[in-house]
Amino acid sequence: MKSTPEHTNSLIQETSPYLLQHARNPVNWYAWKPEVLKKARKENKLLLISIGYAACHWCHVMESECFEDQEVAEEMNRHFINIKIDREERPDIDHIYMDALQMMTGSGGWPLNVVTLPDGRPFWGATFVRKQDWIKVLEQLSTLYQTNPSKVFEYAAQLEEGLHTINLIPAPEKEGQITQKDLTSIVKNWSQYFDTFLGGYKRAPKFMMPVNLDFLLHYSTLFQDPETEEYVHTTLSRMAYGGIYDHLGGGFSRYSVDVKWHIPHFEKMLYDNAQLISVYAKAYAAVNDPLYKNIVEESIGFVTRELMHPDGGFYSSLDADSLDKQGNLKEGAYYVWTEKELSDELGEDYQIFSDYYNINSYGHWEEDNYVLIRDKTDEEVAKKYKLSVKDLRSRINHCKKILLAKRELRHRPRLDDKILTSWNALMIKALAEAYRYLGKEEYLVMAEEAITFLENTVLTENGSLFHNHKEGKSTIEGFLEDYANLISAYIELYEVTFEESWVKKASKLSEYCLLHFLNDKSGLFYFTSDKEEITVRRSLETADNVIPASNSVMALNLYKLSLLFPEKPFGTIADKMLLQMRESILENPNSHANWMHYPLYKVFPFREVVITGPSTAKFATSLLSQYYPNALFAGAVRDGSISLLKGRIHPEKSQIFICENGACKLPVSTPEEASSLL
């Protein structure tokens, strides 16, 4: 029996769209707060913690089957203190309970459901559960806790010990750097999993993994490895051709359920699109493929149109589900087309459009629906229809405009309009890189407006950050990912503008992290600050996944800052971090792709490119548009506080210095000369 819409619980007071979706469940949900944990301890009640996110399809299904059901709600309310968590708001809690779930079951996912002791220590977990199984297991757990609590406490203690153990990074057994030989061996072994025909890995589902692609592009450029380079470009091209890319509106969905990148899970996340904009912009700079430029422009167009706050920040995601023509909530309904719909809208252009986007057995999904997918180049299609490539693109773009306007009349997917500092920082960095490599001034303006928005909403007077913002409220203390990604964005903004204030802010935030996040013993940074209460453990995030680990981002930040400010301890700390992670990287490299940029900085020459004098801006524009992954750019027209620039600025003479570890060659006077040295 479903609940009446009049019912509300305490989630009605929250700002997270995901929590608000559950605010009218008959389950007596609470948000994660210290007073709720005190209540559980006082009443000696088990905690039932359910973690999800707004764009999660199976989270919605479980809500419909279980949490909107009166019978289920009565069982949950009788025996448990029920806590709903938006994993995007509380990644710290999500990390701990995801680790616990994987230890208990061998796999993970969302919705993530755990039952814990009143103090938060877990002893049972599962992902999606059907109604009758859910009721049954909750009854069993409640009975077990009442009749045999010692057994529950014993298992919880074992699990707690395991959660602490897997969070430890052992001290390195031996000194030593990761060498060129190590890196070539890593990529050779890794390459056996590469799908060299369709890109990605040889399996489904296929995740885009921009962290991996960014490293492999960097690696193949320095090593001049044509096979790895070809694999990267095959993957980027196939993803851009696939149904995982929104050919009408721009932007990528979460992942593909098949090997050819065709059918996505249709949610669109800010963090995926931000990182992919960065990778495609770099790839465009590396090989000048117009496809990549188009992907960058269209994806920024999508973010601007659908994920942008009026004052400059960026929202989190669009849901996979939307209402279809019958009014049913259905995955992908907003994005798919029938043959008749396309034919009716496009008229005489339908034939060429259907050939271009495979309205045939290759592009068919289910029932009479198609998901647009390409498998031919523009040149191949143009030749078939005896058109120039320019005329073909003009006709296809005309069709896309017609269909996009028609699509916008449909019921839109739900928007998760919370603003997260870390994801916004990824997008700001992406915009700065798009400006760097495509030269569009509007991208820099967007980046600067967005970072000003963050500074006005999540940066406090004492120099700390909040993690979230919505409707004028910032409520959750910032995590390491917020600091690390914002520092990275500041450094990128400095490189493309030479505006000293950006890098000074990066340095200041880094010093805050050293004070409040650093574990002096390991040299790594905790995910939470020393101001936060500890639940079960204080986590260290070191594995790169769909988003780079906050520690790997921090290590790269500190290395770059050490070149600008060699008098500060940043470089020593960064080197210690890499040494601490050396064995983990060598043992499991594909989970440490962002870390591996650092050894590439070390085993190949890393150049500081210092541009000074009246022509600084002109020279910088010429050099910055090229892909130099092993270089940091700095510059000024007049003296400032950046140590690297001191003694290298002449008020009337424009000069370019190519330096290594602060030692510079004689200056050159043209970008062409500088390029030859790089």
Secondary structure, 3 states (H helix, E strand, C coil): CECCCCCCCHHHHCCCHHHHHCCCCCCCEECCCHHHHHHHHHHCCEEEEEEECCCCHHHHHHHHHHHCEHHHHHHHHHHEEEEEEECCCCHHHHHHHHHHHHHHHCCCCCCEEEEECCCCCEEEEECCCCHHHHHHHHHHHHHHHHHCHHHHHHHHHHHHHHHHHHCCCCCCCCCCCCCHHHHHHHHHHHHHHECCCCCCECCCCEECCHHHHHHHHHHHHHHCCHHHHHHHHHHHHHHHHCCCECCCCCCECCEECCCCCCCEECCEEHHHHHHHHHHHHHHHHHHCCHHHHHHHHHHHHHHHHHCECCCCCECCEECCEEECCCCCEEECCCCCEEHHHHHHHHHHHHHHHHHHCCCCCCCECCCCEECCCCCCCHHHHHHHCCCCHHHHHHHHHHHHHHHHHHHCCCCCCCEECCEEHHHHHHHHHHHHHHHHHHCCHHHHHHHHHHHHHHHHHCECCCCCEECEEECCECCCECCHHHHHHHHHHHHHHHHHHCCHHHHHHHHHHHHHHHHHCECCCCCCECCCCCCCCCCCCCCCCCCCCCCCCHHHHHHHHHHHHHHHCCCCCHHHHHHHHHHHHHHHHHHCHHHCCCCCHHHHHHHCCCEEEEEECCCHHHHHHHHHCCCCCCEEEEEECCCCCCHHHCCCCCCCCCEEEEEECCEECCCECCHHHHHHHC
